[in-house]
Amino acid sequence: MDYSMAFIITIFILGFIGSFISGMVGIGGSVINYPLLLFVPPLIGFASFTAHEASGITAVQVFFATLSGVWAYRKDGYLNKKLIIYMGIAVLIGSLLGGFGSDHMSEGNINVVYGILAILAVILMFIPRKGKEDRPNNEVEFSKWLASSLAFIVGVAAGIVGAGGAFLLVPIMLVVLKIPVRMTIASSLAITFISSIGSMSSKIITGQVLLIPAIVLVIASIIASPLGAKVGKKVNTKFLQIFLGILILATAIKIWLDILM
């Protein structure tokens, strides 16, 4: 692939836009960056990334995005170690299987998985997030079997498309497991970080990561995500939900049209 300066600048701009939006709404960013990488470069005259390459690049970006998020929450007391261990181990196994398995999947099948995840993300985004009130870690109870099972399923699907799975883990933890809100946000970042280790390592080992675009996307993410988070604090939450929901839904429709046609 020709890494001209114009191409690198394009990838940086796409990564900046995707990471800025993901910073505003508090997710890892793969659900936005994956379709941006897949569809925008060929529209403006550059070579297109394959589904394998786009998922590999976003897997690296999510790793660094979630690492910075966990670091920010490390001293706040909201990281539930028991939840992170049970869901983290399950999501890591799932993401490793998904990441390695994706190397044997066709482009179309990877896009089908993304299309399904995008539709689920839109649906779950509008489920009222009524986590229980904040309580100490030792007072929070949850079904370890259910938590592990759901995390494994999310991990497999997220591993295939190079995601961390935060956009699915957060509503699952709030709505199904009834975890307090602040604990959900902090712990889901840690679980997503563990998931991204599986996704990223399996993508690298199977040769699905293009190093230069991945580095450019990571740099854009490090700059844009904190800026997006600052803006997000000043923007109406409902507007952010609707904006992101429309964006993801439009992407899902585009992918399903490509698959069906």
C-alpha positions as CSV (number, residue, x, y, z in Angstrom):
1,M,0.0,0.0,0.0
2,D,1.3,3.5,-0.9
3,Y,1.8,5.5,2.3
4,S,2.0,9.0,0.7
5,M,1.8,12.0,3.0
6,A,-1.7,12.7,1.7
7,F,-2.8,9.2,2.6
8,I,-1.3,9.5,6.1
9,I,-3.0,12.8,6.7
10,T,-6.3,11.3,5.6
11,I,-5.9,8.4,8.1
12,F,-5.0,10.9,10.8
13,I,-8.1,13.1,10.1
14,L,-10.4,10.0,10.0
15,G,-8.9,8.8,13.3
16,F,-9.2,12.2,14.8
17,I,-12.9,12.4,13.9
18,G,-13.7,8.9,15.0
19,S,-11.8,9.3,18.3
20,F,-13.3,12.7,19.0
21,I,-16.8,11.3,18.6
22,S,-16.0,8.2,20.7
23,G,-14.5,10.5,23.4
24,M,-17.7,12.5,23.5
25,V,-19.9,9.4,24.1
26,G,-17.4,7.4,26.2
27,I,-16.7,4.3,24.0
28,G,-13.4,2.7,22.7
29,G,-14.1,4.0,19.1
30,S,-13.9,0.9,16.9
31,V,-17.6,1.0,16.1
32,I,-16.9,4.4,14.5
33,N,-13.3,4.0,13.2
34,Y,-13.9,0.7,11.5
35,P,-16.5,2.0,9.0
36,L,-14.5,5.2,8.5
37,L,-11.4,3.3,7.5
38,L,-13.5,0.9,5.4
39,F,-15.5,3.3,3.3
40,V,-13.9,6.8,3.2
41,P,-10.4,6.3,1.7
42,P,-11.8,4.8,-1.6
43,L,-14.3,7.6,-1.8
44,I,-11.5,10.1,-2.1
45,G,-9.3,8.2,-4.4
46,F,-7.1,6.2,-2.1
47,A,-6.7,2.4,-2.0
48,S,-9.3,0.8,0.2
49,F,-8.5,-1.2,3.4
50,T,-9.8,-4.8,3.5
51,A,-12.1,-5.8,6.4
52,H,-9.2,-7.7,7.9
53,E,-6.9,-4.6,7.7
54,A,-9.5,-2.2,9.1
55,S,-10.3,-4.5,12.0
56,G,-6.6,-5.0,12.8
57,I,-5.9,-1.2,12.8
58,T,-8.9,-0.4,15.1
59,A,-7.9,-3.2,17.4
60,V,-4.6,-1.4,18.1
61,Q,-6.3,1.9,18.5
62,V,-8.8,0.5,21.1
63,F,-6.0,-1.0,23.1
64,F,-4.4,2.4,23.7
65,A,-7.7,4.3,24.0
66,T,-8.9,2.0,26.8
67,L,-5.5,1.9,28.5
68,S,-5.6,5.7,29.0
69,G,-9.2,5.4,30.3
70,V,-8.3,2.8,32.9
71,W,-5.3,4.8,34.0
72,A,-7.6,7.8,34.6
73,Y,-9.9,5.8,36.9
74,R,-7.2,3.8,38.8
75,K,-7.4,5.8,42.0
76,D,-11.2,6.6,42.1
77,G,-12.3,3.4,43.9
78,Y,-14.8,2.4,41.1
79,L,-12.8,-0.5,39.6
80,N,-14.6,-3.7,40.8
81,K,-11.8,-6.3,40.9
82,K,-14.1,-9.3,41.1
83,L,-16.2,-8.1,38.1
84,I,-13.1,-7.3,36.1
85,I,-11.6,-10.8,36.8
86,Y,-14.7,-12.8,35.9
87,M,-15.7,-10.8,32.9
88,G,-12.1,-10.0,31.9
89,I,-10.9,-13.6,31.7
90,A,-14.1,-14.6,29.7
91,V,-13.8,-11.6,27.3
92,L,-10.1,-12.2,26.8
93,I,-10.7,-15.9,25.8
94,G,-13.5,-14.8,23.5
95,S,-11.5,-12.0,21.9
96,L,-8.6,-14.3,21.2
97,L,-10.8,-16.9,19.6
98,G,-12.6,-14.2,17.6
99,G,-9.4,-12.5,16.6
100,F,-7.7,-15.7,15.4
101,G,-10.9,-17.0,13.8
102,S,-11.3,-13.8,11.8
103,D,-8.2,-14.7,9.8
104,H,-10.1,-17.6,8.3
105,M,-13.3,-15.6,7.7
106,S,-14.3,-13.9,4.4
107,E,-14.6,-10.1,4.1
108,G,-18.3,-10.5,3.8
109,N,-18.6,-12.5,7.0
110,I,-16.6,-10.0,9.0
111,N,-18.9,-7.2,7.8
112,V,-21.9,-9.3,8.7
113,V,-20.6,-9.5,12.3
114,Y,-20.0,-5.8,12.4
115,G,-23.5,-5.2,10.9
116,I,-25.1,-7.3,13.7
117,L,-23.0,-5.5,16.4
118,A,-23.9,-2.1,15.0
119,I,-27.6,-2.9,15.1
120,L,-27.3,-4.2,18.7
121,A,-25.4,-1.1,19.6
122,V,-28.1,1.2,18.4
123,I,-30.8,-0.8,20.2
124,L,-28.8,-1.0,23.5
125,M,-27.9,2.7,23.3
126,F,-31.5,3.7,23.8
127,I,-32.3,1.3,26.6
128,P,-32.6,3.4,29.8
129,R,-29.3,3.1,31.7
130,K,-30.7,2.7,35.2
131,G,-27.7,1.2,37.1
132,K,-28.2,1.0,40.9
133,E,-27.0,3.7,43.2
134,D,-23.3,3.9,43.9
135,R,-22.2,1.4,46.6
136,P,-18.9,0.1,48.0
137,N,-17.3,-2.7,46.0
138,N,-17.9,-5.3,48.7
139,E,-21.7,-4.6,48.6
140,V,-22.1,-5.2,44.8
141,E,-23.4,-8.7,43.9
142,F,-23.9,-10.2,40.5
143,S,-24.2,-13.5,38.7
144,K,-20.7,-14.7,38.0
145,W,-21.9,-17.3,35.5
146,L,-24.1,-14.8,33.6
147,A,-21.4,-12.1,33.6
148,S,-18.8,-14.5,32.3
149,S,-21.1,-16.0,29.6
150,L,-22.1,-12.6,28.3
151,A,-18.5,-11.3,28.3
152,F,-17.3,-14.4,26.4
153,I,-20.0,-13.8,23.7
154,V,-19.1,-10.1,23.4
155,G,-15.4,-11.0,23.3
156,V,-15.8,-13.4,20.3
157,A,-17.8,-10.9,18.3
158,A,-15.5,-8.0,19.3
159,G,-12.4,-10.0,18.5
160,I,-13.6,-10.6,14.9
161,V,-14.0,-6.9,14.1
162,G,-11.1,-5.6,16.2
163,A,-13.3,-4.0,18.9
164,G,-13.1,-3.9,22.6
165,G,-16.8,-4.3,23.1
166,A,-17.5,-1.4,25.4
167,F,-20.6,-0.3,23.5
168,L,-22.1,-3.7,24.3
169,L,-20.6,-4.3,27.7
170,V,-21.8,-1.0,29.3
171,P,-25.6,-1.6,28.7
172,I,-25.2,-5.3,29.6
173,M,-23.6,-4.4,33.0
174,L,-26.2,-1.7,33.7
175,V,-29.4,-3.4,32.5
176,V,-28.7,-7.1,33.0
177,L,-26.2,-7.3,35.8
178,K,-27.5,-4.2,37.7
179,I,-24.0,-2.7,38.4
180,P,-23.9,0.9,39.7
181,V,-23.3,3.5,37.0
182,R,-19.9,4.8,38.0
183,M,-18.6,1.3,38.7
184,T,-19.9,0.2,35.3
185,I,-18.1,3.0,33.4
186,A,-14.7,2.4,35.2
187,S,-14.9,-1.4,35.2
188,S,-16.1,-1.7,31.6
189,L,-13.0,0.3,30.5
190,A,-10.8,-2.2,32.3
191,I,-12.7,-5.2,30.8
192,T,-12.6,-3.6,27.4
193,F,-8.8,-3.1,27.8
194,I,-8.4,-6.8,28.6
195,S,-10.5,-7.7,25.6
196,S,-8.4,-5.4,23.3
197,I,-5.3,-7.3,24.4
198,G,-6.8,-10.5,22.9
199,S,-8.1,-8.7,19.8
200,M,-4.8,-6.8,19.2
201,S,-2.4,-9.7,19.8
202,S,-4.3,-12.1,17.6
203,K,-4.6,-9.6,14.8
204,I,-0.9,-8.9,15.0
205,I,0.1,-12.6,15.1
206,T,-2.2,-13.4,12.1
207,G,-0.7,-10.4,10.1
208,Q,-3.9,-8.4,10.0
209,V,-2.3,-5.1,11.3
210,L,-0.8,-2.5,9.0
211,L,1.8,-0.8,11.3
212,I,1.9,2.7,9.8
213,P,-1.9,3.3,9.7
214,A,-2.2,1.8,13.1
215,I,0.4,4.2,14.6
216,V,-1.2,7.2,12.9
217,L,-4.6,6.2,14.3
218,V,-3.2,5.8,17.8
219,I,-1.6,9.2,17.7
220,A,-4.9,10.8,16.5
221,S,-6.8,8.9,19.2
222,I,-4.4,10.1,22.0
223,I,-5.0,13.7,20.9
224,A,-8.7,13.6,20.0
225,S,-10.3,11.4,22.7
226,P,-9.5,13.8,25.6
227,L,-10.8,16.7,23.6
228,G,-14.0,14.8,22.7
229,A,-14.5,13.9,26.4
230,K,-14.2,17.6,27.4
231,V,-16.8,18.6,24.8
232,G,-19.0,15.7,25.7
233,K,-19.4,17.0,29.3
234,K,-20.9,20.2,27.9
235,V,-23.2,18.7,25.3
236,N,-26.7,17.3,26.1
237,T,-26.4,13.5,26.6
238,K,-29.6,12.8,24.7
239,F,-28.3,14.7,21.7
240,L,-25.1,12.6,21.8
241,Q,-27.1,9.4,22.0
242,I,-29.2,10.4,19.0
243,F,-26.2,11.6,17.0
244,L,-24.2,8.4,17.6
245,G,-27.2,6.2,17.0
246,I,-27.9,7.8,13.6
247,L,-24.2,7.5,12.6
248,I,-24.0,3.8,13.6
249,L,-27.4,3.0,12.0
250,A,-26.3,4.7,8.7
251,T,-23.1,2.6,8.7
252,A,-25.0,-0.6,9.5
253,I,-27.5,0.1,6.6
254,K,-24.5,0.8,4.2
255,I,-22.8,-2.5,5.2
256,W,-26.0,-4.6,4.9
257,L,-26.8,-3.1,1.5
258,D,-23.2,-4.0,0.4
259,I,-23.7,-7.5,1.7
260,L,-27.1,-8.1,0.2
261,M,-26.3,-6.5,-3.1
